[in-house]
Amino acid sequence: MARSRAGFSLFELIVVMLVIAIAAAFVVPAISGGWRSRQIRQGTRKVAGVMRALRERAVRRGVYQVLILDADGATFRWADGQETTLPDGVAFIGVKGGWRDPDGSARVIFYPN
């Protein structure tokens, strides 16, 4: 009577490990790409929210409001002293038009009209 041997051969184990390694090579970049996309969306929402709030404040108070984009590209603040920073790796890369300060920062002015 022949005995059957339970278990896996070395070849089978290597094939399974190779399949796992190939799958991981595709999954890891997809996960990190999703994280980067999430950071960009978060930064965009933050800037849009502040700009919307300043526009509403200008209309409500009847006085212009100023948003200052710092020269570092990652920080922005508004006239009443509040300041916020964008997520790591997210920055303003350029502003067309508008007012430039001597330190390189740009100003966006929201008028009440």
VEXVEX-952047 format. One record per atom (N, C-alpha, C, O, CB): x, y, z; residue in one letter. Coordinates in steps of 0.2 Angstrom, whole numbers, plus 2048, in hexadecimal, padded with zeros to 3 digits. Glycine has a CB too. Layout:
! residues N
XYZA ...
This chain:
! residues 113
8047FA800M 800800800M 804806800M 809807804M 7FB800806M 80380B7FCA 8078117FBA 805816800A 7FF817801A 8078147F4A 80981A803R 80881F808R 807826804R 80C827800R 80D82080DR 80282A805S 802831802S 806835807S 80583580DS 7FB833800S 80983A804R 80D83F808R 809845808R 808848802R 814840806R 80784880DA 80384E80EA 80885480EA 80E853810A 7FF84E814A 80685A80BG 80B85F80BG 80C862804G 8098607FFG 81185E80EG 810867804F 81186B7FDF 81986A7FBF 81D869800F 8108727FEF 81A8697F5S 8218697F3S 8248707F3S 8218757F3S 8218667ECS 82A8707F3L 82E8767F3L 82C87A7ECL 82B8807EDL 8368757F3L 82B8777E7F 82987A7E1F 82287E7E2F 8228847DFF 8298757DBF 81E87B7E5E 81787E7E6E 8188847EAE 8148897E9E 8128787E9E 81C8837EFL 81C8897F4L 82088F7F0L 81E8957F2L 8218877FAL 82488E7ECI 8288937E9I 8238967E4I 82389C7E3I 82E8907E5I 81F8927E0V 81A8957DCV 81589A7DFV 81389F7DDV 8168907D8V 8128977E5V 80E89B7E9V 8118A27EBV 80E8A77EBV 80B8977EFV 8178A27EEM 81B8A87F0M 81C8AC7EAM 81B8B27EBM 8218A67F3M 81D8AA7E4L 81E8AE7DEL 8188B17DCL 8188B77DBL 8218AA7D8L 8128AE7DDV 80B8B17DBV 80A8B77E0V 8078BC7DEV 8068AC7DBV 80B8B57E7I 80A8BB7ECI 80F8C17EBI 80C8C67EBI 80C8B87F3I 8158C07E9A 81A8C57E7A 8178C97E1A 8178CF7E1A 8218C37E6A 8158C67DCI 8128CA7D6I 80C8CE7D8I 80C8D37D6I 8118C57D0I 8088CB7DCA 8028CE7DEA 8038D47E2A 8008DA7E1A 7FD8CA7E2A 8088D47E7A 80A8D97EBA 80D8DF7E7A 80D8E57E9A 80F8D77F0A 8118DD7E2A 8148E27DDA 80F8E77DAA 8108EC7D9A 8188DF7D8A 8098E47D9F 8048E87D6F 7FF8EC7DBF 7FD8F17DAF 7FF8E47D2F 7FF8E97E1V 7FA8EB7E6V 7FD8F17E9V 7FA8F67EBV 7F88E67EBV 8048F17EBV 8078F67EFV 8078FD7EBV 8059027EFV 80E8F47F1V 8098FD7E5P 8089047E2P 8019077E1P 80090D7E2P 80B9037DBP 7FC9027E0A 7F59047E0A 7F39077E7A 7F090C7E7A 7F18FF7DEA 7F59057ECI 7F39077F3I 7F790E7F4I 7F49137F6I 7F59027F8I 7FD90F7F2S 8019157F3S 7FE91A7EFS 7FE9207F1S 8089147F2S 7FC9187E9G 7F991D7E4G 7F39207E7G 7F19267E6G 7F891A7DDG 7EF91C7EAG 7E891E7EDG 7EA9227F2G 7E69277F3G 7E59187EFG 7EF9217F6W 7F09267FCW 7F292D7F9W 7F09327FCW 7F6923800W 7F692D7F4R 7F89337F1R 7F29377EER 7F193D7EFR 7FD9327ECR 7EE9347EBS 7E89377E8S 7E39397EES 7E093F7EDS 7E49317E4S 7E39367F3R 7DF9387F9R 7E293E7FCR 7DE9437FER 7DF9327FFR 7E993F7FDQ 7EC9457FFQ 7EA94B7FBQ 7E99507FDQ 7F4944800Q 7EB94A7F4I 7E994F7F0I 7E29527F0I 7E19587F1I 7EB94D7E8I 7DD94D7F1R 7D694F7F2R 7D59527F8R 7D29577F9R 7D29487F2R 7D99507FEQ 7D8953804Q 7DB95B804Q 7D795F806Q 7DC94F809Q 7E095C801G 7E3962800G 7DF9677FCG 7DE96D7FDG 7EA9627FDG 7DC9647F6T 7D79687F2T 7D196A7F6T 7CF9707F5T 7D69647ECT 7CE9657FAR 7C89677FDR 7CA96C803R 7C6971804R 7C6961801R 7D096C806K 7D197180BK 7D2978808K 7CF97D80BK 7D896F80EK 7D5978802V 7D697F7FFV 7CF9827FDV 7CE9877FEV 7DB97F7F9V 7CB97D7F9A 7C597F7F7A 7C09817FDA 7BC9867FCA 7C297A7F3A 7C197E802G 7BC980808G 7BE98780BG 7BA98B80CG 7BD97B80DG 7C598880BV 7C798E80EV 7C5994809V 7C399980BV 7CF98E80FV 7C6993803M 7C49987FEM 7BD9997FEM 7BA99F7FDM 7C69967F6M 7B99947FER 7B19957FFR 7AF999805R 7AB99D804R 7AE98E7FFR 7B299780AA 7B199B811A 7B39A2810A 7AF9A6813A 7B4997817A 7B99A380DL 7BB9AA80DL 7B69AE808L 7B59B4809L 7C29AB80AL 7B49AB803R 7AF9AE7FER 7A99B0802R 7A69B6801R 7AE9AA7F8R 7A69AB805E 7A09AC809E 7A19B280EE 79C9B680FE 79E9A680CE 7A79B2812R 7A89B7817R 7A89BE814R 7A69C3817R 7AE9B581AR 7AB9BE80EA 7AC9C580AA 7A59C7809A 7A39CD80AA 7B09C4804A 7A09C3806V 79A9C5804V 7969C780BV 7929CC80BV 7969C0801V 7969C3810R 7929C4816R 7959CA81AR 7909CE81CR 7939BE81BR 79B9CB81AR 79E9D181ER 79E9D881AR 79F9DD81CR 7A49D0821R 79E9D7813G 79F9DD80FG 7A69DF80EG 7A79E580CG 79A9E2811G 7AB9DB810V 7B29DD810V 7B69D880DV 7B59D280EV 7B49DE818V 7BB9DA809Y 7BF9D5805Y 7C39D180AY 7C49D380FY 7C39D9800Y 7C49CB808Q 7C89C680CQ 7CE9C4808Q 7CE9C3801Q 7C39C080EQ 7D39C280BV 7DA9C1808V 7DC9BA80AV 7DC9B880FV 7DF9C6809V 7DE9B6805L 7E19AF806L 7E89B0803L 7E99B27FEL 7DD9A9802L 7ED9AE807I 7F49AF806I 7F79A8805I 7F79A3809I 7F89B380BI 7FA9A67FFL 7FD9A07FDL 8049A17FEL 8079A57FAL 7FB99E7F6L 80799E803D 80E99F805D 81399C7FFD 8119987FBD 81099C80BD 81999F7FFA 81D99E7FAA 8209967FAA 8229937F5A 8249A27FAA 81F993800D 82198C800D 81C9877FCD 81E9827FBD 82298A807D 81798A7FBG 8129867F7G 80E9817FBG 80997E7F8G 8159827F2G 80F980801A 80B97B805A 80797F80BA 80397B80EA 810977808A 80898580CT 805989811T 80098E80FT 80299280AT 80A98B817T 7FA98F811F 7F699580FF 7F3997816F 7F299481AF 7F199380AF 7F299E816R 7EF9A181BR 7EA9A7819R 7EA9A9813R 7F49A4820R 7E69A981EW 7E19AE81CW 7E29B4821W 7E59B3826W 7DA9AC81CW 7DF9BA820A 7E19C0823A 7E09C082AA 7E39C382EA 7DD9C5820A 7DB9BC82DD 7DA9BC834D 7DF9B8838D 7DE9B683ED 7D39BA836D 7E49B5835G 7E99B2838G 7E99AA838G 7EE9A783AG 7EA9B483FG 7E49A7836Q 7E49A0835Q 7E899E830Q 7E99A182BQ 7DC99E834Q 7EB998831E 7F099582CE 7EF98E82CE 7ED98A831E 7F799782EE 7F098B826T 7F0983825T 7F5981820T 7F798581CT 7E9981823T 7F797B821T 7FC97881DT 7F9972819T 7F496E81BT 802975821T 7FB972812L 7F896C80EL 7FC966810L 801966813L 7FA96E807L 7F996080EP 7FC959810P 80395980DP 80495C808P 7F795480EP 80795580FD 80E95480DD 80D952805D 80994E803D 81294E811D 812955801G 8129537FAG 80D9577F6G 80D9567F0G 81194C7F9G 80995B7F9V 80495F7F6V 8059667F7V 8069687FCV 7FC95D7F8V 80696A7F1A 8089717F1A 8059757ECA 8039727E6A 8109727F2A 80597B7ECF 8039807E7F 8099807E3F 80F9817E5F 8019877E9F 80997F7DCI 80E9807D8I 80F9867D4I 8149877D0I 80F97A7D3I 80998A7D4G 8099907D0G 8039937D1G 7FE9907D1G 80B98F7C9G 80399A7D1V 7FD99E7D1V 7FD9A37CBV 8029A77CBV 7FC9A27D8V 7F89A37C7K 7F89A87C1K 7F59AE7C3K 7EF9AE7C6K 7F59A57BBK 7F79B47C2G 7F49BA7C3G 7F59BB7CBG 7F89B87CEG 7ED9BA7C1G 7F19C07CDG 7F09C27D4G 7F69C67D6G 7FA9C97D2G 7F09BB7D8G 7F69C77DDW 7FB9CB7E0W 8019C77E3W 7FF9C27E6W 7F89D07E5W 8079C97E2R 80D9C67E4R 8109CA7EAR 8119D07E8R 8129C47DFR 8129C77EFD 8159CB7F5D 81D9CA7F3D 81F9C67F0D 8139C87FCD 8219CF7F6P 8289CE7F5P 82B9C77F8P 8309C57F5P 82B9D47F9P 8289C47FCD 82A9BE7FFD 8289B87FAD 82A9B27FCD 8289BC806D 8259B97F5G 8239B47F0G 81C9B17F1G 81A9AD7EDG 8289AF7F0G 8199B37F6S 8129B07F8S 80D9B47F3S 80E9B97F1S 8109B17FFS 8089B17F2A 8029B37EDA 7FC9B57F1A 7FB9B17F6A 8019AE7E7A 7F89BA7EFR 7F29BB7F3R 7EC9BA7EER 7EC9BC7E8R 7F29C37F5R 7E79B77F1V 7E19B77EDV 7DC9BB7F1V 7DB9BA7F7V 7DE9AF7EDV 7D99C07EEI 7D49C47F2I 7CD9C37EFI 7CB9C27EAI 7D69CC7F0I 7C99C27F5F 7C19C17F3F 7BE9C77F5F 7BD9C97FBF 7BF9BB7F8F 7BA9CA7F0Y 7B79D07F1Y 7AF9CF7F2Y 7AD9C97F1Y 7B79D47EAY 7AC9D37F6P 7A59D27F8P 7A09D27F2P 79A9D07F4P 7A39D67FDP 7A29D47EDN 79D9D57E7N 79B9CF7E3N 7979CF7DFN 79E9DB7E3N 
